[in-house]
Amino acid sequence: DIEDYDFSNLNRDEVQAAFTIPVEKLLNKKNWSTSEIDGVPSLEFNGGPYPVWGLTAFILYRFLQDVLKRYRVFFDHEVEQLPSDEEVMSALNRHQSRDSLDAQKGGKCIGGDD
C-alpha cells in the first residue's frame, strides 16, 4: 500500500514533492492539456495537488495509453480519449526548448511550485 511507502528516502535535490493521484483523475481527459510556458507548448496534467508536466507527464500519458487501456475491463467507467500521440510528441519535442530556457535562467521545476 502507498501508505506504507517510506517517503523519507526521496532525494530532495531531485524531488520537491511526492503525491498520489487517483486513477479516475488520470483517466479524465479534462485534467490533461497542452499549455504554453514562455511560448513553448508542454503536455500537462492538472488533476492533482501539483501540475505534472514534462517527462513525468509523458510517462503518465504513455502508461495510460499503453497499459491501462488494455485492462479497462477492470474499471467501472469508460477510459476517456487522451490527447493523440502526435499532440504529445509535438509537445514533448518542443518541451526541450523549455528545459533550455530553464537552464538559461539558472533554474528548473521539479514539483510544480513555480
For each residue, the residues with C-beta under 8 A, 3 or more apart:
1: 4 5
2: 5 20
3:
4: 1
5: 1 2
6: 9
7: 10 18
8:
9: 6
10: 7 14 15 18
11: 14 15
12: 15 16
13:
14: 10 11 110
15: 10 11 12 18 110 111
16: 12 110 111 112 113
17: 49 50 110 111 112 113
18: 7 10 15
19: 48 49 50
20: 2
21: 25 26 45 47 48 52
22: 25 26
23: 26 27 68 75
24: 27 28 77
25: 21 22 28 31 47 48
26: 21 22 23 31 45 47 60 64
27: 23 24 64 68 75 77 79 80
28: 24 25 31 32 47 80
29: 32 80 81 82 83
30: 47
31: 25 26 28 45 46 47
32: 28 29 43 44 45 46 61 82 83
33: 43 44 46
34: 41 42 43 44 83 87 91
35: 41 42 44 53
36: 39 40 41 42
37: 40 42 98
38: 98 101
39: 36
40: 36 37 94 95 97 98 101
41: 34 35 36 90 91 94 95
42: 34 35 36 37 53 54 57 91 94 95 98
43: 32 33 34 53 54 57 58 61 83 87 88 91 92 95
44: 32 33 34 35 51 52 53 57
45: 21 26 31 32 48 51 52 53 57 60 61
46: 31 32 33 51 52
47: 21 25 26 28 30 31
48: 19 21 25 45 51 52
49: 17 19
50: 17 19 111 112 113
51: 44 45 46 48 112
52: 21 44 45 46 48 56 57 60 112
53: 35 42 43 44 45 56 57 95 109 112
54: 42 43 57 58 95 98 99 109
55: 58 59 92
56: 52 53 59 60
57: 42 43 44 45 52 53 54 60 61
58: 43 54 55 61 62 88 92
59: 55 56 62 63
60: 26 45 52 56 57 63 64
61: 32 43 45 57 58 64 65 82 83 88
62: 58 59 65 66
63: 59 60 66 67 68
64: 26 27 60 61 67 68 69 79 82
65: 61 62 68 69 82 85
66: 62 63 69 70
67: 63 64 70 71
68: 23 27 63 64 65 71 72 75 79
69: 64 65 66 72 79
70: 66 67
71: 67 68 74 75
72: 68 69 75 78 79
73:
74: 71
75: 23 27 68 71 72 78 79
76:
77: 24 27
78: 72 75
79: 27 64 68 69 72 75
80: 27 28 29
81: 29
82: 29 32 61 64 65
83: 29 32 34 43 61 87 88 91
84: 87 88
85: 65 88 89
86: 89 90
87: 34 43 83 84 90 91
88: 43 58 61 83 84 85 91 92
89: 85 86 92 93
90: 41 86 87 93 94
91: 34 41 42 43 83 87 88 94 95
92: 43 55 58 88 89 95 96
93: 89 90 96
94: 40 41 42 90 91 97 98
95: 40 41 42 43 53 54 91 92 98 99
96: 92 93 99 100
97: 40 94 100 101
98: 37 38 40 42 54 94 95 101 102
99: 54 95 96 102 103 108
100: 96 97 103 104
101: 38 40 97 98 104 105
102: 98 99 105 107 108 109
103: 99 100 106 108
104: 100 101
105: 101 102
106: 103
107: 102
108: 99 102 103
109: 53 54 102 112 113 114
110: 14 15 16 17
111: 15 16 17 50
112: 16 17 50 51 52 53 109
113: 16 17 50 109
114: 109
